[in-house]
Amino acid sequence: MQLNYCQAWNLKEKAKERIHGVPQCSYKLLPWLCTRLIETNPGTIAEYRCSDDGHFMQLFVALSVSIHGFQLGCQPIISIDSSHMSGPYKGALFSASSYDADDGMFPLAYGLFSSENYEDWLWFLEKLKMVIGERDVIIISDRHQGIIRSVSEVFGSENHAHCYRHIKENFSSFLTKLNTKGRKGKENALQMLDSIAYARLDCDYEVAMDTLRTFNHDLAKWVEENNPQHWAISKFKKMRWDKMTSNLAESFNSWLRHERHHNICVFFIEHMDKLGSLLVEHKNGLVKWNGCIGPKTEEKIALNIGKGENYITYLHLGSSMKVSNGKAFLEVDLMERTCTCKAWQMSGIPCDHACAAIRRMGFDVSDYVDDWYKYNLQEKIYSGSMRTLVTHDMPMIDEDGTVRDALGHTYPFLNPPTTKRPPGRPRKRRIESQFM
């Protein structure tokens, strides 16, 4: 027997309904799930909003174990992004993730929305602000207009860092339109943009801008018009620990790539399971720490030590030292934990010049790493506990749509969003960025 595409698709959808339940009914159970989650994990925030006629609009979830971990030790930098839900109804998955003490992904909160616009982002970020409290944080994201406007209102525009990977993609598209000196010219222009973005000193930024301006004035004008104070590292006034992209949020989207195909209730439960497994995996990873810093930080330090191995150092009275890398003289202050190249104070990890000075004094380089990368903070981040969401007593849905449990208690319910997924096969894979 042969089936055409529509028949095969319909049978597949019916099979999914038998396994995961009817998608329309999943929204009716969402209020009960939110209540149960808060009861089993006190301190959790699980809030939803609906339209006047009871149709689902917005959901925000931040588990207490994530809130606890972030407040105790995560770096004050949060990557936010959205991706499409590919279940039976249109929708968007919003996410907020931070970094643990070894630069691992630490999921903080997520939201499910029937749309993606300024109002949705504003509501999501206002809830996120409740999680963070008065702590000053840096938000990294792409340049979606709804995000730019809402981050400015909730966290302040000075705390908003734009993802450099997205900047570079926009710049590359502009280059293509200009058709600048062929393929080789495009590669050169992109390298000049890198020099601008990663220049730590104002003087190096100006040199890089002059080089681009000489190459093509329109490209330099594009940079000036695209708010370099939000993505060029020398122009961003707050500390961002060298986090230049929102790749962390992209990792979150990839982490839940299969779950995004399911209905809202299944996603709700599966997210908890995946989060629990991830936190356990990261906590067990502490056994791989050889000392007070994690494996990723160790790799960076080993690289910097190798670079500075042949540098010449000069002792001065006090805590400062002069370091020669063969091209220039730089000053390293061990007491203030600074270097004139600014890499140490911008990343929190001793640069190659600082490593040379620290080793000259016979000290351990790892002792000069910021506390954000230390073992004791990693331990605190994963010191919380999380209880599973049991569903053995989940209420049933009557024929009239009433949500009722075995004891006859009724619960509030929601109707599905007013928008549905358009006909046709949904795209399974996102278009990969050319700059990772």
N, C-alpha and C positions, 0 to 999 in steps of 0.2 A: 504494500500500500504506500502510495506517495502522498505527501502533504505539501500543499503550497505554503508560501511564506506566512500568510495571514493565519492559516490553520495552526501551523507550528507555533507561531507567536502566541495565539490565544491559549493553546494547550499549556505552554510554558507559564503564562500568567496565572492560569487556574491552578497549576501545580504549586506555584509560589504562594497562592492564597491558602492552599491546604496546609502548607508548612508554616507560614508566618501569619496567617489570618487575613481577613478582608481589609484592604487599605483604608476604606472609608471608616471602618469601625475603630481603627487604631487611634484616631484622633479623639474618639469618645473616651478612651481609657487614659488619655494623657493627664488629666487632672488628678486621677487616682495615683498614677505613677509618680507625679511630682510630690504629692503628699507623702507617699510611702518612702520616697528617697530621703526627704527631710526628716522623717521619723527614725529611719534606720541609721542615718548619718547626720547627727545634729551639727549645726553650723553650715550646712549646705544651703546654697541659694538655688532654687528651682522655681522660676516664675514664668508665667505665660500671659499673653494678651489675646483677646479675640475681638471681633467686630461687634457692632450693636446687635446683629442678628445671630451671634454665637458661632461665627466661622473663625477658625484658627488664623492667627496673624504672626505671632512672635513667641519664641521660647528662649529663655536664658538659663543655663545650668553651669554652676561652679561647685564642685564637690568640696566638702570640708577638708579632705586630705590634700587637695590641690591648694586651697586657700592657706592652710596651715604650712605647707611646704614653701610656698612662695614668700610668705611673711617671715619665715625663719631663716631663709638663706639664699633664695634665688637672686640673681643679679637684677637690679631695677630697670630692666629693659624688656619690652614685650613686643612680640611680632604678631600682627593681626592680618587677616586675609579672609577671603570668601571663596567658596567653590560651589558648583551646582550640585544639588541633590538630583539624582536620576531615578527616583521612585515614581509612583503613579501620579504624583502631583508636582507641579513646578515648585521650586523653592531654592533657597540658598543656605549653605552652612557657613556660619561665621565662626572664627576661631581666634583665641588669644593664647599664645604660648610664650614661656620664658626659658631661660637657660639655667641649668643646675651648675654645680661647682666644677664640673668637667666639660662644660659647654654642651651637655646633652639636652635633648628636647624635654621640657617639663610642661605638659598641657595644663593650662590654668582654667580656661572656661571655653564654652562653645554656645552657639545660638543657632536655632533653626527659624527660618523666616519664609513667609510666602512670597516675598519680593526682596529686592535689594535697592534701597534708595537712602537718601539723607536721613529720613525719619527712622528707618530701621537701624542704621549705624548709630545714630544719636542715642536711641534707646539701649542698644547693646553696650555702648561705651559708658553710659550713665550707670548701668548695672555693674560693669567692670570696675568703675570708679568706687562703687560700694565695696567690692572685693579688696581693692588696693588700699583704700582709706586715704590718709593724708600723705602717704609716701610719694616722693617725687620720682616719676618713672619716665623713661623714653619710649615712645611708640614708634615702631618701624612698620611701614606699609608701602603699598604702591600708591599711585596718585589718583585713585578713584575720587571724583569730586565730592561724593557723599562722605568719604573718609576724611578728606582734607578739612572740610567744613566742620564736621562733628568733633574731630580730634582737637581742632582749634578751640572749640567751645568748651569741651570737657577737660582737656589736659593742657591747653595752651599751645599755640603754634611753635613756640620755642622748644617744646618737647617732642616735636614731630620730625623724625628722620625719614626721608624718602628712600626707598629701596634703590640702590645704585644699579642693580641688574635691570630694573625696569627703565631707569634713566638711559642706560646704555642701549637698550632695545629701541627706545624712542629716538635716540640720537642716530642709531644705525638706519632707521627708517628715513629720517631726514637726509642722511647722507645719500641714500639710494635715490631720493628725489633729485638731489643736486647733481648726482652722477659725477662725483668728485674724483678726477684723475684715475679712474678705473679701480680695479680690485686692490691693487697695491696702495693706491691713495686712500682707499677706505680703511685698510688695515692700519696705515700710519695715523689716520685721524682718530681711530678708536684707541690706539696706544697713547695718543696725546690726551684724550679724554681720561684715560686711566691715570695719567700723570697729574692731571688736574684734580681728580677725585681723591687720590691717595696721597697727595702732597700734604705733609704734616705742618710745614712752616709756611707762613704767609708769603715769604720771599720766593719759595719754591712754587707756590701756587701762581704767583704773578709771572714767573718765568715760563711756566707751562702754558698760561693763558696767552702770553706774547707769542710763543711758538705756534699755538693754534691760530692766533690772529694773523700771523704772517702766512701761514699755510692757506687759510681761507677765512676771510672776515665774517662771512655769514655764519660759519660754524661757531666762531667765538661769540657772536651776537646771540646765537641759539642758547649757548651755555649761560650767558648773562641773563637771558629772559626766562630761564627755567630754574630759578631759585637755588643757586648753588649753596646757599646757606643751610639748606635742608639735606644735602647729600655729599658735598665736598667736605672731607674730614677736617680740613683746617678752618673752614668757615662755620662749622657746627659748634656752637658755644658750650654745649653740655658734653659730659663724658658719655661715650657710647661703647666703650670696651672693644673698639675696632669692629663692631658689628655693622656691616655696610649693606646687607641685603635682608630681605624677608624670606630667605630660603628656609628658615625654621618653620614658618607658616606653610610653605609648600610641602615640607616634610610631614606636617600634620595632615594636610589634605591627602597625601599619598598613603599615610598610615591608615586612614579610614576609607580608602578607595573602594573596597568591597562593600562596606557597611552603608555607603551612601546610596546604594541601589535599593535598600530595603525601606519598608514603611517606617513611620516615625517612632512607633513603640519598639519595634525590633532594633532600630538604630539606638534608641535611648538605652536599652538593656545591653546591647553589644558594645557600646562605647564604654560602659562601666567595666565590662569584662576585659576589654583591651587595655583600659587605663590601669586596672589592677595588675595585669600581667607586666605592663611596661614599668610600673613603679617597683615591683618586685625584682625585675631584671636589673634595673639601675641600682637598687639597694644591694643586690648580690654582687654587682660589679665593684663594690668597695674592696673586695678581696684582691683585686688587681692593682690597687694602689700600693706602690712600693714605699711611699713616704707620706708627706703631708700634702702632696699635690697629685692630681689625677694623670692618667696616661696621656691625654691630649695635651695638657699643659707641659708635661715632661718632654714631649716631642718638640714643642715650640722652644723650650729652654735649651734642649740639646742642639737645636739648629742655631740658636743665637750664640751659644758657647763655641760652636764650631766656627762661626763667622768671626768671632772676636778673639780667637786663639792666638793670632799673631799680632794683635793690636799692641801698641806701645802705651804704657800707662805712666803717668807722672804724679807722684804723691805731693799733696799740698797740706799745709796746716789746716786743721778743721776737718770737715767731712767731705769736702769736694776733691775731685781728682780730674786731671787732664788726660784725655784719651786720644791717641792718634790712630786713625784707620788707614793711613797712607795717603788720604786725599784731603783730610781736614782735621783740625783739632776740635774736640768737643769736651764739654764739662759735665761730669757726672757727680751728683750730690747724693751720697748714700743715706744721709740722715733725712733729707727731704724726699728721697726716692724720685729724683728727676734726672733727665738728660736733656741737653740742648736740642737733640733731634726730636724730642717730645714723644717718642714711641713708648717709653716706659710709662709716662703718666697718662697716655691715651689708652693703653691696652691693659695696664695693671700687671704686665709681665715684663721683667727686666729685658731691655733691648741688648743687642750685641755689644754696644759700648759699655753698658752697665754690667753685663756679665764679665767682661774683661776686668773692670775695676773691682768687682766683688771678689773675683777669684784671686786677683793680685793681693787683696787683703787677707786671703785665706778663709773667707766666709763661704757659707753654703748659699748658692743662688736661690734655692727654693724658699729660703727664709725671707727673701725680699719680694716674693710674689704677693699680690693683693689677697686679702682674706677671702674674697669672693671665690677664689679657686682652691680653698683649703679643705682638707679632709673633714674637719669638725663641722663645717657648714654643710657639706654633702650628707653627713650623718644626720644633721638636724632636718634637712630637706625631706629625707625619707624616713623620718622618725614617727610619722603619723600612722593612723590605722584606718581601715576602710571595711565596711560591712557590705556584704552582697545584697542585692535587691531580690528578695524572695517573692515569687509570684504564685505560690501554691493556692493562695486565697484570693487571687485576682477576681474581681467581679465579672459577671457575665452581662451581655447586652440583650435585653428583651426584644421581642419583635417590634415593639413600639419605639425602640431606641433608648429606653431607660437603662441606666447602668446600675446593676443591683448585685449585691453579694449574697452568699449562701444564707445569711441571717436575715435577709430582706432589707438591709440598709441600702439606700440609694445614694448616688454620688453625682456631682455636677459633671457635665460632659461638653465636649466641643464637636462642632461639625468640621468637615474638611475645608481647606481653603477654597475660595471661589474659582481659582484657576487650576487647570489640569495640564498635564504634560501634553505637548502637541503631538499629533500623529507622526509616525515614522520611527525609525530606529534611532535611539539616543546614542550620542557619541560616547564610546567607552574610554578613550584615552584623550588626555589634554594635549594641546599642541605644546611640544617641548620648547623651552627657551634655548636660543643659540648661545646664551651666556650663562653658564652655571657657576 
